[in-house]
Amino acid sequence: MSYYDLSNRDLKYAHRSNGVWSIETVDGFGEVGQGTSLALDPAGHPHVSAQEPGGALRYLERNGGTWRMLELEGLREAAFSVALALRDRHQPLLCYSDLAEHALRCARP
């Protein structure tokens, strides 16, 4: 699961393996993490989206033990209610409400 750690203002990812929970900081820069969404690809690699203050979106993926942030194409600034899905060939797609235009929009890395 992905979640916003209010105490530290970080985006976190928690997973359970062999009965033991592990927690990782995905993104600890700029109070990101509210409105988070998580998808796992068929190999079990996590993909996470989250909102920054003001509504901008971030997309991060982990392969091995390293998290990397990717730029999003087609992204507008004021996002709300973000949903992340993995399309064909495991390509991420983030859909969100564009508050300024009152429309549903989608962005991809």
C-alpha positions in Angstrom: 0.0 0.0 0.0 1.1 3.6 -0.5 0.2 6.3 1.9 1.0 9.9 3.1 3.0 9.9 6.4 1.6 13.0 8.0 4.2 13.1 10.8 7.1 13.2 8.4 5.3 14.6 5.3 6.6 11.9 3.1 5.1 9.4 0.6 5.6 5.9 1.9 5.2 2.4 0.5 4.5 -0.6 2.8 4.5 -4.2 1.7 4.5 -7.6 3.5 6.9 -10.4 2.6 7.0 -13.7 4.5 4.9 -12.3 7.3 7.1 -9.2 7.9 6.1 -5.6 7.0 8.6 -3.3 5.4 8.1 0.4 5.0 10.0 2.6 2.5 10.1 6.3 1.9 9.3 6.7 -1.8 9.5 10.5 -1.9 10.5 12.7 0.9 10.9 16.0 -1.0 8.2 18.8 -0.8 5.4 17.3 1.2 4.3 15.0 -1.5 2.0 12.0 -0.9 -1.6 13.1 -0.5 -4.0 11.6 -2.9 -1.7 8.6 -3.6 -2.5 5.6 -5.8 -0.7 2.4 -6.2 -0.5 -0.3 -8.9 1.7 -3.4 -9.1 3.0 -4.7 -12.4 2.9 -8.5 -13.1 6.5 -8.8 -11.7 5.3 -7.2 -8.5 7.1 -3.9 -9.0 5.2 -1.0 -7.4 4.2 2.1 -9.3 3.0 5.1 -7.3 1.3 8.4 -8.1 0.9 11.2 -5.6 -0.2 14.8 -5.3 2.0 17.7 -4.3 0.6 20.7 -2.4 -1.4 22.7 -4.9 -2.4 19.7 -7.0 0.6 18.9 -9.2 1.2 15.1 -9.7 4.2 12.9 -9.4 4.7 9.4 -10.7 7.4 7.1 -9.3 8.2 3.5 -10.0 10.5 1.0 -8.4 12.6 -1.6 -10.2 14.8 -3.6 -7.9 15.6 -1.4 -4.8 15.6 2.0 -6.5 12.7 4.4 -6.9 12.7 6.8 -9.8 10.4 9.7 -10.7 9.3 10.1 -14.3 7.9 13.3 -15.9 4.3 13.1 -17.0 3.0 14.1 -20.4 -0.4 15.8 -20.8 -0.4 16.9 -17.2 -2.3 20.0 -16.0 -1.5 21.7 -12.7 -4.6 21.4 -10.5 -5.3 17.7 -10.1 -7.7 16.1 -7.8 -8.9 12.4 -7.2 -6.0 10.6 -8.9 -6.2 7.0 -10.1 -3.3 5.0 -11.4 -3.6 2.0 -13.7 -1.1 -0.1 -15.8 -2.2 -0.4 -19.4 -1.0 -2.9 -22.1 2.7 -3.7 -21.8 2.5 -2.3 -18.2 2.4 1.3 -19.3 1.2 3.6 -16.5 -1.8 5.9 -17.0 -2.8 8.5 -14.4 -6.3 9.9 -14.6 -7.5 12.8 -12.5 -10.0 15.6 -12.2 -8.8 18.9 -13.7 -10.1 21.4 -11.2 -9.5 24.5 -13.4 -11.3 23.0 -16.5 -13.9 20.8 -14.6 -12.8 17.8 -16.8 -11.4 14.3 -16.5 -7.8 14.2 -17.8 -5.2 11.5 -18.2 -1.4 11.7 -18.3 1.4 9.2 -18.9 5.2 9.1 -18.4 
